[in-house]
Amino acid sequence: MAFVVRRRGVVLLGDEALQKRCEAECLTAQLEVAIVAYRLVQEARSNVVKHAKASTAEVSQTAADGGAEVLIAVRDDGIDFDPTRVPGGSLGLAGMRERVSGAGGRMRIRSRLDRETRVTFRLPLADGQDEGSLRST
């Protein structure tokens, strides 16, 4: 059975075995990103509750880079902090940085005096290799 695979805008023909492998790899990669994203948001929200003294917090998620990445932002209206001066023994931010790095993503923290703190994560939805970027239609 023939089918069509789109790879970076190029249409290729393949067989059913390749389609199943592609679908499994795509789903696995998406699941791994979803787990990393969940854990990052979980830790960021925990930090808001523990440290920010915020009255509101928001979590947003959008596609970025033409759908190749997911952009996640956690914003609160609590007290600011200097992420370079976190006390020793604090594992929250270090763990978040490690998770983001392990997923091939980026993390940014922006904190404005008595206004807000915003933590953003950019995570790739594919591993950058051709097989990981295949999408069947």
KOLVEX-80657 format. One record per residue: residue number from 0; x, y, z of N, C-alpha, C in turn; residue in one letter. Coordinates in steps of 0.1 Angstrom, whole numbers. Layout:
residues N
{vopa->NUM	n.c1->X	n.c2->Y	n.c3->Z	ca.c1->X	ca.c2->Y	ca.c3->Z	c.c1->X	c.c2->Y	c.c3->Z	selum->A} $
...
//
This chain:
residues 137
{vopa->0	n.c1->8	n.c2->-12	n.c3->0	ca.c1->0	ca.c2->0	ca.c3->0	c.c1->9	c.c2->12	c.c3->0	selum->M} $
{vopa->1	n.c1->7	n.c2->22	n.c3->-9	ca.c1->14	ca.c2->34	ca.c3->-10	c.c1->8	c.c2->45	c.c3->-1	selum->A} $
{vopa->2	n.c1->16	n.c2->54	n.c3->3	ca.c1->11	ca.c2->65	ca.c3->11	c.c1->21	c.c2->77	c.c3->9	selum->F} $
{vopa->3	n.c1->17	n.c2->88	n.c3->14	ca.c1->25	ca.c2->100	ca.c3->12	c.c1->31	c.c2->105	c.c3->26	selum->V} $
{vopa->4	n.c1->44	n.c2->108	n.c3->26	ca.c1->50	ca.c2->114	ca.c3->38	c.c1->55	c.c2->127	c.c3->34	selum->V} $
{vopa->5	n.c1->53	n.c2->137	n.c3->43	ca.c1->58	ca.c2->151	ca.c3->41	c.c1->70	c.c2->153	c.c3->50	selum->R} $
{vopa->6	n.c1->81	n.c2->156	n.c3->43	ca.c1->93	ca.c2->159	ca.c3->51	c.c1->98	c.c2->173	c.c3->47	selum->R} $
{vopa->7	n.c1->96	n.c2->182	n.c3->56	ca.c1->100	ca.c2->196	ca.c3->54	c.c1->95	c.c2->201	c.c3->40	selum->R} $
{vopa->8	n.c1->82	n.c2->199	n.c3->38	ca.c1->76	ca.c2->204	ca.c3->26	c.c1->78	c.c2->195	c.c3->13	selum->G} $
{vopa->9	n.c1->86	n.c2->185	n.c3->14	ca.c1->88	ca.c2->176	ca.c3->3	c.c1->79	c.c2->164	c.c3->4	selum->V} $
{vopa->10	n.c1->72	n.c2->160	n.c3->-6	ca.c1->63	ca.c2->148	ca.c3->-6	c.c1->71	c.c2->136	c.c3->-11	selum->V} $
{vopa->11	n.c1->71	n.c2->126	n.c3->-3	ca.c1->78	ca.c2->113	ca.c3->-7	c.c1->68	c.c2->102	c.c3->-7	selum->L} $
{vopa->12	n.c1->70	n.c2->92	n.c3->-15	ca.c1->62	ca.c2->80	ca.c3->-14	c.c1->69	c.c2->69	c.c3->-6	selum->L} $
{vopa->13	n.c1->62	n.c2->61	n.c3->1	ca.c1->68	ca.c2->51	ca.c3->10	c.c1->59	c.c2->39	c.c3->11	selum->G} $
{vopa->14	n.c1->64	n.c2->29	n.c3->18	ca.c1->55	ca.c2->17	ca.c3->20	c.c1->49	c.c2->17	c.c3->34	selum->D} $
{vopa->15	n.c1->41	n.c2->7	n.c3->37	ca.c1->34	ca.c2->7	ca.c3->49	c.c1->43	c.c2->5	c.c3->61	selum->E} $
{vopa->16	n.c1->54	n.c2->-3	n.c3->60	ca.c1->63	ca.c2->-5	ca.c3->71	c.c1->69	c.c2->8	c.c3->75	selum->A} $
{vopa->17	n.c1->73	n.c2->16	n.c3->65	ca.c1->80	ca.c2->29	ca.c3->68	c.c1->69	c.c2->38	c.c3->75	selum->L} $
{vopa->18	n.c1->57	n.c2->38	n.c3->71	ca.c1->47	ca.c2->46	ca.c3->76	c.c1->45	c.c2->43	c.c3->91	selum->Q} $
{vopa->19	n.c1->44	n.c2->30	n.c3->95	ca.c1->42	ca.c2->26	ca.c3->109	c.c1->54	c.c2->30	c.c3->117	selum->K} $
{vopa->20	n.c1->66	n.c2->29	n.c3->112	ca.c1->78	ca.c2->33	ca.c3->119	c.c1->78	c.c2->48	c.c3->121	selum->R} $
{vopa->21	n.c1->75	n.c2->56	n.c3->111	ca.c1->74	ca.c2->70	ca.c3->112	c.c1->64	c.c2->74	c.c3->122	selum->C} $
{vopa->22	n.c1->52	n.c2->69	n.c3->122	ca.c1->41	ca.c2->72	ca.c3->131	c.c1->46	c.c2->69	c.c3->146	selum->E} $
{vopa->23	n.c1->52	n.c2->58	n.c3->148	ca.c1->56	ca.c2->54	ca.c3->161	c.c1->67	c.c2->64	c.c3->166	selum->A} $
{vopa->24	n.c1->77	n.c2->67	n.c3->157	ca.c1->87	ca.c2->77	ca.c3->161	c.c1->82	c.c2->91	c.c3->164	selum->E} $
{vopa->25	n.c1->72	n.c2->95	n.c3->156	ca.c1->66	ca.c2->108	ca.c3->158	c.c1->58	c.c2->109	c.c3->171	selum->C} $
{vopa->26	n.c1->51	n.c2->98	n.c3->174	ca.c1->43	ca.c2->98	ca.c3->186	c.c1->52	c.c2->97	c.c3->198	selum->L} $
{vopa->27	n.c1->63	n.c2->89	n.c3->197	ca.c1->72	ca.c2->88	ca.c3->208	c.c1->79	c.c2->101	c.c3->211	selum->T} $
{vopa->28	n.c1->83	n.c2->108	n.c3->201	ca.c1->90	ca.c2->121	ca.c3->203	c.c1->80	c.c2->131	c.c3->209	selum->A} $
{vopa->29	n.c1->67	n.c2->131	n.c3->204	ca.c1->57	ca.c2->140	ca.c3->209	c.c1->54	c.c2->137	c.c3->224	selum->Q} $
{vopa->30	n.c1->54	n.c2->124	n.c3->228	ca.c1->51	ca.c2->120	ca.c3->241	c.c1->62	c.c2->125	c.c3->250	selum->L} $
{vopa->31	n.c1->75	n.c2->123	n.c3->246	ca.c1->86	ca.c2->127	ca.c3->254	c.c1->86	c.c2->142	c.c3->256	selum->E} $
{vopa->32	n.c1->83	n.c2->150	n.c3->246	ca.c1->82	ca.c2->164	ca.c3->248	c.c1->71	c.c2->168	c.c3->257	selum->V} $
{vopa->33	n.c1->60	n.c2->161	n.c3->256	ca.c1->48	ca.c2->164	ca.c3->265	c.c1->52	c.c2->161	c.c3->279	selum->A} $
{vopa->34	n.c1->59	n.c2->151	n.c3->282	ca.c1->63	ca.c2->148	ca.c3->296	c.c1->73	c.c2->158	c.c3->301	selum->I} $
{vopa->35	n.c1->82	n.c2->162	n.c3->293	ca.c1->92	ca.c2->173	ca.c3->297	c.c1->84	c.c2->186	c.c3->300	selum->V} $
{vopa->36	n.c1->75	n.c2->189	n.c3->291	ca.c1->67	ca.c2->202	ca.c3->292	c.c1->59	c.c2->201	c.c3->305	selum->A} $
{vopa->37	n.c1->53	n.c2->190	n.c3->308	ca.c1->44	ca.c2->188	ca.c3->320	c.c1->53	c.c2->190	c.c3->332	selum->Y} $
{vopa->38	n.c1->65	n.c2->184	n.c3->333	ca.c1->73	ca.c2->185	ca.c3->344	c.c1->79	c.c2->199	c.c3->346	selum->R} $
{vopa->39	n.c1->82	n.c2->206	n.c3->335	ca.c1->87	ca.c2->220	ca.c3->336	c.c1->76	c.c2->229	c.c3->341	selum->L} $
{vopa->40	n.c1->64	n.c2->228	n.c3->336	ca.c1->53	ca.c2->236	ca.c3->341	c.c1->50	c.c2->233	c.c3->356	selum->V} $
{vopa->41	n.c1->50	n.c2->220	n.c3->359	ca.c1->48	ca.c2->216	ca.c3->373	c.c1->58	c.c2->223	c.c3->383	selum->Q} $
{vopa->42	n.c1->71	n.c2->222	n.c3->379	ca.c1->81	ca.c2->229	ca.c3->388	c.c1->80	c.c2->244	c.c3->388	selum->E} $
{vopa->43	n.c1->77	n.c2->250	n.c3->376	ca.c1->75	ca.c2->264	ca.c3->376	c.c1->64	c.c2->269	c.c3->385	selum->A} $
{vopa->44	n.c1->53	n.c2->262	n.c3->384	ca.c1->41	ca.c2->265	ca.c3->392	c.c1->44	c.c2->263	c.c3->407	selum->R} $
{vopa->45	n.c1->51	n.c2->253	n.c3->410	ca.c1->55	ca.c2->250	ca.c3->424	c.c1->64	c.c2->262	c.c3->429	selum->S} $
{vopa->46	n.c1->73	n.c2->267	n.c3->421	ca.c1->81	ca.c2->278	ca.c3->425	c.c1->73	c.c2->291	c.c3->427	selum->N} $
{vopa->47	n.c1->62	n.c2->293	n.c3->419	ca.c1->53	ca.c2->304	ca.c3->421	c.c1->47	c.c2->303	c.c3->434	selum->V} $
{vopa->48	n.c1->42	n.c2->291	n.c3->438	ca.c1->35	ca.c2->289	ca.c3->450	c.c1->44	c.c2->291	c.c3->462	selum->V} $
{vopa->49	n.c1->56	n.c2->286	n.c3->461	ca.c1->66	ca.c2->286	ca.c3->472	c.c1->72	c.c2->300	c.c3->474	selum->K} $
{vopa->50	n.c1->75	n.c2->307	n.c3->463	ca.c1->84	ca.c2->319	ca.c3->465	c.c1->78	c.c2->332	c.c3->460	selum->H} $
{vopa->51	n.c1->69	n.c2->332	n.c3->451	ca.c1->65	ca.c2->344	ca.c3->444	c.c1->56	c.c2->354	c.c3->451	selum->A} $
{vopa->52	n.c1->48	n.c2->348	n.c3->461	ca.c1->38	ca.c2->356	ca.c3->467	c.c1->29	c.c2->363	c.c3->457	selum->K} $
{vopa->53	n.c1->25	n.c2->355	n.c3->447	ca.c1->17	ca.c2->360	ca.c3->435	c.c1->3	c.c2->359	c.c3->438	selum->A} $
{vopa->54	n.c1->-5	n.c2->368	n.c3->432	ca.c1->-20	ca.c2->367	ca.c3->433	c.c1->-25	c.c2->360	c.c3->421	selum->S} $
{vopa->55	n.c1->-18	n.c2->361	n.c3->410	ca.c1->-22	ca.c2->353	ca.c3->398	c.c1->-10	c.c2->347	c.c3->391	selum->T} $
{vopa->56	n.c1->-12	n.c2->336	n.c3->384	ca.c1->-2	ca.c2->330	ca.c3->376	c.c1->-9	c.c2->325	c.c3->363	selum->A} $
{vopa->57	n.c1->-2	n.c2->325	n.c3->352	ca.c1->-7	ca.c2->320	ca.c3->339	c.c1->3	c.c2->311	c.c3->333	selum->E} $
{vopa->58	n.c1->-3	n.c2->301	n.c3->326	ca.c1->5	ca.c2->292	ca.c3->318	c.c1->0	c.c2->293	c.c3->304	selum->V} $
{vopa->59	n.c1->8	n.c2->295	n.c3->294	ca.c1->4	ca.c2->295	ca.c3->280	c.c1->13	c.c2->286	c.c3->272	selum->S} $
{vopa->60	n.c1->7	n.c2->281	n.c3->261	ca.c1->15	ca.c2->272	ca.c3->252	c.c1->11	c.c2->276	c.c3->237	selum->Q} $
{vopa->61	n.c1->21	n.c2->278	n.c3->229	ca.c1->19	ca.c2->281	ca.c3->215	c.c1->29	c.c2->274	c.c3->206	selum->T} $
{vopa->62	n.c1->26	n.c2->272	n.c3->194	ca.c1->35	ca.c2->267	ca.c3->184	c.c1->44	c.c2->278	c.c3->180	selum->A} $
{vopa->63	n.c1->57	n.c2->274	n.c3->178	ca.c1->67	ca.c2->284	ca.c3->173	c.c1->75	c.c2->278	c.c3->162	selum->A} $
{vopa->64	n.c1->82	n.c2->287	n.c3->155	ca.c1->91	ca.c2->282	ca.c3->144	c.c1->84	c.c2->274	c.c3->134	selum->D} $
{vopa->65	n.c1->72	n.c2->278	n.c3->130	ca.c1->64	ca.c2->271	ca.c3->120	c.c1->59	c.c2->258	c.c3->125	selum->G} $
{vopa->66	n.c1->58	n.c2->256	n.c3->138	ca.c1->53	ca.c2->243	ca.c3->143	c.c1->64	c.c2->233	c.c3->147	selum->G} $
{vopa->67	n.c1->77	n.c2->237	n.c3->145	ca.c1->88	ca.c2->229	ca.c3->148	c.c1->91	c.c2->229	c.c3->163	selum->A} $
{vopa->68	n.c1->86	n.c2->239	n.c3->170	ca.c1->88	ca.c2->240	ca.c3->185	c.c1->75	c.c2->243	c.c3->192	selum->E} $
{vopa->69	n.c1->75	n.c2->241	n.c3->205	ca.c1->64	ca.c2->245	ca.c3->213	c.c1->70	c.c2->255	c.c3->223	selum->V} $
{vopa->70	n.c1->63	n.c2->266	n.c3->224	ca.c1->68	ca.c2->277	ca.c3->234	c.c1->58	c.c2->277	c.c3->245	selum->L} $
{vopa->71	n.c1->64	n.c2->275	n.c3->257	ca.c1->56	ca.c2->275	ca.c3->269	c.c1->60	c.c2->286	c.c3->278	selum->I} $
{vopa->72	n.c1->51	n.c2->293	n.c3->284	ca.c1->54	ca.c2->304	ca.c3->293	c.c1->46	c.c2->303	c.c3->306	selum->A} $
{vopa->73	n.c1->53	n.c2->305	n.c3->317	ca.c1->47	ca.c2->306	ca.c3->330	c.c1->50	c.c2->320	c.c3->335	selum->V} $
{vopa->74	n.c1->39	n.c2->327	n.c3->338	ca.c1->40	ca.c2->341	ca.c3->342	c.c1->33	c.c2->343	c.c3->355	selum->R} $
{vopa->75	n.c1->39	n.c2->351	n.c3->364	ca.c1->32	ca.c2->354	ca.c3->377	c.c1->34	c.c2->369	c.c3->380	selum->D} $
{vopa->76	n.c1->25	n.c2->374	n.c3->389	ca.c1->26	ca.c2->388	ca.c3->392	c.c1->32	c.c2->390	c.c3->406	selum->D} $
{vopa->77	n.c1->40	n.c2->381	n.c3->410	ca.c1->46	ca.c2->381	ca.c3->424	c.c1->59	c.c2->389	c.c3->424	selum->G} $
{vopa->78	n.c1->66	n.c2->387	n.c3->435	ca.c1->78	ca.c2->394	ca.c3->437	c.c1->89	c.c2->389	c.c3->427	selum->I} $
{vopa->79	n.c1->98	n.c2->398	n.c3->424	ca.c1->109	ca.c2->394	ca.c3->415	c.c1->120	c.c2->387	c.c3->422	selum->D} $
{vopa->80	n.c1->129	n.c2->381	n.c3->414	ca.c1->141	ca.c2->375	ca.c3->420	c.c1->152	c.c2->375	c.c3->409	selum->F} $
{vopa->81	n.c1->164	n.c2->373	n.c3->414	ca.c1->175	ca.c2->373	ca.c3->405	c.c1->179	c.c2->358	c.c3->403	selum->D} $
{vopa->82	n.c1->176	n.c2->352	n.c3->391	ca.c1->179	ca.c2->338	ca.c3->389	c.c1->194	c.c2->334	c.c3->390	selum->P} $
{vopa->83	n.c1->203	n.c2->344	n.c3->390	ca.c1->217	ca.c2->341	ca.c3->391	c.c1->221	c.c2->341	c.c3->406	selum->T} $
{vopa->84	n.c1->212	n.c2->344	n.c3->415	ca.c1->215	ca.c2->345	ca.c3->429	c.c1->206	c.c2->336	c.c3->437	selum->R} $
{vopa->85	n.c1->203	n.c2->324	n.c3->432	ca.c1->195	ca.c2->315	ca.c3->439	c.c1->203	c.c2->308	c.c3->449	selum->V} $
{vopa->86	n.c1->198	n.c2->307	n.c3->462	ca.c1->206	ca.c2->300	ca.c3->472	c.c1->211	c.c2->286	c.c3->469	selum->P} $
{vopa->87	n.c1->222	n.c2->282	n.c3->474	ca.c1->227	ca.c2->269	ca.c3->472	c.c1->217	c.c2->259	c.c3->478	selum->G} $
{vopa->88	n.c1->218	n.c2->247	n.c3->472	ca.c1->209	ca.c2->236	ca.c3->476	c.c1->195	c.c2->237	c.c3->469	selum->G} $
{vopa->89	n.c1->192	n.c2->248	n.c3->462	ca.c1->180	ca.c2->249	ca.c3->454	c.c1->181	c.c2->241	c.c3->442	selum->S} $
{vopa->90	n.c1->173	n.c2->231	n.c3->440	ca.c1->173	ca.c2->222	ca.c3->429	c.c1->163	c.c2->225	c.c3->418	selum->L} $
{vopa->91	n.c1->153	n.c2->233	n.c3->421	ca.c1->142	ca.c2->236	ca.c3->412	c.c1->147	c.c2->241	c.c3->399	selum->G} $
{vopa->92	n.c1->154	n.c2->253	n.c3->399	ca.c1->158	ca.c2->259	ca.c3->386	c.c1->169	c.c2->250	c.c3->379	selum->L} $
{vopa->93	n.c1->178	n.c2->244	n.c3->387	ca.c1->188	ca.c2->236	ca.c3->381	c.c1->182	c.c2->224	c.c3->374	selum->A} $
{vopa->94	n.c1->172	n.c2->218	n.c3->381	ca.c1->165	ca.c2->207	ca.c3->374	c.c1->157	c.c2->211	c.c3->362	selum->G} $
{vopa->95	n.c1->151	n.c2->222	n.c3->362	ca.c1->144	ca.c2->227	ca.c3->350	c.c1->154	c.c2->229	c.c3->339	selum->M} $
{vopa->96	n.c1->165	n.c2->236	n.c3->342	ca.c1->176	ca.c2->238	ca.c3->331	c.c1->180	c.c2->225	c.c3->325	selum->R} $
{vopa->97	n.c1->182	n.c2->215	n.c3->334	ca.c1->187	ca.c2->202	ca.c3->330	c.c1->177	c.c2->195	c.c3->321	selum->E} $
{vopa->98	n.c1->164	n.c2->196	n.c3->324	ca.c1->153	ca.c2->190	ca.c3->316	c.c1->153	c.c2->196	c.c3->302	selum->R} $
{vopa->99	n.c1->153	n.c2->209	n.c3->302	ca.c1->152	ca.c2->217	ca.c3->290	c.c1->164	c.c2->213	c.c3->281	selum->V} $
{vopa->100	n.c1->176	n.c2->213	n.c3->286	ca.c1->188	ca.c2->210	ca.c3->279	c.c1->187	c.c2->196	c.c3->273	selum->S} $
{vopa->101	n.c1->183	n.c2->186	n.c3->282	ca.c1->182	ca.c2->172	ca.c3->277	c.c1->172	c.c2->171	c.c3->266	selum->G} $
{vopa->102	n.c1->162	n.c2->179	n.c3->265	ca.c1->152	ca.c2->179	ca.c3->254	c.c1->157	c.c2->187	c.c3->242	selum->A} $
{vopa->103	n.c1->169	n.c2->193	n.c3->243	ca.c1->173	ca.c2->201	ca.c3->232	c.c1->167	c.c2->215	c.c3->231	selum->G} $
{vopa->104	n.c1->161	n.c2->219	n.c3->242	ca.c1->154	ca.c2->232	ca.c3->242	c.c1->162	c.c2->243	c.c3->248	selum->G} $
{vopa->105	n.c1->155	n.c2->254	n.c3->251	ca.c1->160	ca.c2->266	ca.c3->257	c.c1->151	c.c2->271	c.c3->268	selum->R} $
{vopa->106	n.c1->157	n.c2->277	n.c3->278	ca.c1->149	ca.c2->283	ca.c3->289	c.c1->153	c.c2->297	c.c3->291	selum->M} $
{vopa->107	n.c1->144	n.c2->306	n.c3->294	ca.c1->147	ca.c2->320	ca.c3->297	c.c1->139	c.c2->324	c.c3->309	selum->R} $
{vopa->108	n.c1->145	n.c2->332	n.c3->318	ca.c1->138	ca.c2->337	ca.c3->329	c.c1->139	c.c2->352	c.c3->329	selum->I} $
{vopa->109	n.c1->128	n.c2->359	n.c3->330	ca.c1->128	ca.c2->373	ca.c3->330	c.c1->120	c.c2->378	c.c3->342	selum->R} $
{vopa->110	n.c1->126	n.c2->385	n.c3->351	ca.c1->120	ca.c2->390	ca.c3->363	c.c1->121	c.c2->405	c.c3->364	selum->S} $
{vopa->111	n.c1->110	n.c2->411	n.c3->366	ca.c1->109	ca.c2->426	ca.c3->367	c.c1->105	c.c2->430	c.c3->381	selum->R} $
{vopa->112	n.c1->112	n.c2->440	n.c3->386	ca.c1->111	ca.c2->444	ca.c3->400	c.c1->96	c.c2->447	c.c3->404	selum->L} $
{vopa->113	n.c1->91	n.c2->439	n.c3->413	ca.c1->78	ca.c2->440	ca.c3->418	c.c1->67	c.c2->440	c.c3->408	selum->D} $
{vopa->114	n.c1->69	n.c2->434	n.c3->396	ca.c1->59	ca.c2->434	ca.c3->386	c.c1->55	c.c2->420	c.c3->382	selum->R} $
{vopa->115	n.c1->65	n.c2->412	n.c3->377	ca.c1->62	ca.c2->399	ca.c3->373	c.c1->75	c.c2->391	c.c3->371	selum->E} $
{vopa->116	n.c1->73	n.c2->378	n.c3->370	ca.c1->84	ca.c2->369	ca.c3->366	c.c1->78	c.c2->360	c.c3->355	selum->T} $
{vopa->117	n.c1->86	n.c2->358	n.c3->345	ca.c1->81	ca.c2->350	ca.c3->333	c.c1->92	c.c2->340	c.c3->330	selum->R} $
{vopa->118	n.c1->89	n.c2->328	n.c3->330	ca.c1->98	ca.c2->317	ca.c3->326	c.c1->93	c.c2->311	c.c3->313	selum->V} $
{vopa->119	n.c1->101	n.c2->311	n.c3->303	ca.c1->97	ca.c2->305	ca.c3->290	c.c1->106	c.c2->294	c.c3->286	selum->T} $
{vopa->120	n.c1->100	n.c2->284	n.c3->280	ca.c1->107	ca.c2->272	ca.c3->275	c.c1->104	c.c2->270	c.c3->260	selum->F} $
{vopa->121	n.c1->114	n.c2->268	n.c3->252	ca.c1->112	ca.c2->264	ca.c3->238	c.c1->117	c.c2->250	c.c3->237	selum->R} $
{vopa->122	n.c1->108	n.c2->241	n.c3->233	ca.c1->111	ca.c2->227	ca.c3->231	c.c1->109	c.c2->223	c.c3->217	selum->L} $
{vopa->123	n.c1->119	n.c2->216	n.c3->211	ca.c1->117	ca.c2->211	ca.c3->197	c.c1->107	c.c2->200	c.c3->197	selum->P} $
{vopa->124	n.c1->98	n.c2->200	n.c3->187	ca.c1->89	ca.c2->189	ca.c3->186	c.c1->94	c.c2->177	c.c3->179	selum->L} $
{vopa->125	n.c1->106	n.c2->178	n.c3->173	ca.c1->113	ca.c2->167	ca.c3->166	c.c1->128	c.c2->168	c.c3->170	selum->A} $
{vopa->126	n.c1->135	n.c2->157	n.c3->169	ca.c1->149	ca.c2->157	ca.c3->173	c.c1->158	c.c2->163	c.c3->163	selum->D} $
{vopa->127	n.c1->153	n.c2->168	n.c3->152	ca.c1->162	ca.c2->175	ca.c3->142	c.c1->167	c.c2->165	c.c3->132	selum->G} $
{vopa->128	n.c1->165	n.c2->152	n.c3->134	ca.c1->169	ca.c2->142	ca.c3->124	c.c1->158	c.c2->140	c.c3->114	selum->Q} $
{vopa->129	n.c1->161	n.c2->136	n.c3->102	ca.c1->150	ca.c2->134	ca.c3->92	c.c1->139	c.c2->125	c.c3->96	selum->D} $
{vopa->130	n.c1->143	n.c2->114	n.c3->102	ca.c1->132	ca.c2->104	ca.c3->106	c.c1->123	c.c2->110	c.c3->117	selum->E} $
{vopa->131	n.c1->129	n.c2->118	n.c3->126	ca.c1->121	ca.c2->124	ca.c3->136	c.c1->111	c.c2->135	c.c3->131	selum->G} $
{vopa->132	n.c1->114	n.c2->140	n.c3->119	ca.c1->106	ca.c2->151	ca.c3->114	c.c1->96	c.c2->146	c.c3->104	selum->S} $
{vopa->133	n.c1->95	n.c2->133	n.c3->102	ca.c1->85	ca.c2->128	ca.c3->92	c.c1->71	c.c2->129	c.c3->98	selum->L} $
{vopa->134	n.c1->62	n.c2->132	n.c3->89	ca.c1->48	ca.c2->133	ca.c3->93	c.c1->40	c.c2->126	c.c3->82	selum->R} $
{vopa->135	n.c1->32	n.c2->116	n.c3->85	ca.c1->24	ca.c2->109	ca.c3->75	c.c1->11	c.c2->116	c.c3->73	selum->S} $
{vopa->136	n.c1->6	n.c2->115	n.c3->61	ca.c1->-8	ca.c2->121	ca.c3->59	c.c1->-17	c.c2->111	c.c3->53	selum->T} $
//
